[in-house]
Amino acid sequence: MSNTIEKAKCLIIGSGPAGYTAAIYAARANMNPILYQGTQPGGQLTTTNEVENFPGYPEGVTGPEMMMQLQAQAQRFDADIRDGWITKVDFSGDVHKVWVNDEKEIHCDTVIISTGASAKYLGLDSEQKYLKLGGGVSACAVCDGFFYRNQEVIIVGAGDSACEEAHYLSKLCKKVTMLVRRDEFRASKIMANRVKNTENIEILFNTETDEVLGDDQVVTGVRVFNNKTNEKTEIPVTGFFVAIGHKPNTDIFKGFLDLDETGYIINVPGSSKTNIEGVFVSGDAADHVYRQAVTAAGTGCMAALDAERYLAAKDSTFEVSTSNYN
């Protein structure tokens, strides 16, 4: 462990649209933000080939390119962007303490959490292969469904989110095949009935994925099996959507911050404030409803403004900047 303790006016944990936007606003407010990018610099969007629904990109942009631009914009205002990740926190006292890579200790006046959430996948080698290739595997129908217009796709899942995404895809795709592992939905009746009554959605109960098929570039089909009969079938599709949930990256905050039953950080409604003064949350670490880049960026702005006002209320020498309100 390092004996040198660094002090920070504003520490941002995690990158992505939320973290980088918070850094932009915090830097413009003279908060001298330090941002640790985490284990996946740029966040989940770095695994997305095309982003066409973020304002300001009429021709679209790749996820990695957008994150590089957001990072550069934050650095333009002298935000301190660093490699590494926060492995431990202690929010029990007046000083917010964090540890980087189990070594460096930082004492922070304010902390903005932008650690996001990770989509759950089945874990099949073939699934991960085409996910990394960007060739037909996705965990976000709203993000990627547009690219499968008039095509046939499969979606895996049985809850409300899976039903909602299947119904969304049905408006874009020629056919949506829904794989449900059990003999019934976990979703509410109203959501289950919605997909059951949608003409171009076919539901296969007691059915699981055996392998995602492709040509080493894009998905061309999925081999499934009935878990009652073990019968295998190949279904030709161009898209494979997984809707089995997300896991918020919030484990290190347990015992300090209020979390809901699934691990999302509970914020004060209408703000980015948590139950700990001086600790704020933005992005998918708290948002289990929208999970979009633009909403994450918006909450990153909120967190930085909330942190700025918190510092001004505590320290009479710290002035709220007017640059963020122009």
Protein Blocks (a to p, Z undefined) as FASTA:
>chain_A
ZZbdcddfbdcededjklmmmmmmmmmnonopacdebjbghijmlmpmbackbghianop
afklmmmmmmmmmmmnopacdedddfbdcfkbmbdcddeehlaccddfbdcdfebpaddd
ehiaklmmmmmnonopacbfklmmmmmgoiacddedjbfklmmmmmmmmmmmmbdcdddf
blcdfbdfklmmmmmmpmklccdehiacfbdcdehlaccbdcdddfklopacddddfbdc
ddebccddfklmgokaccdfkopacddehiabdfbehiacehjllmcklopaklmmmmmm
mmmmmmmmmmmmmmmkbccdfklmZZ
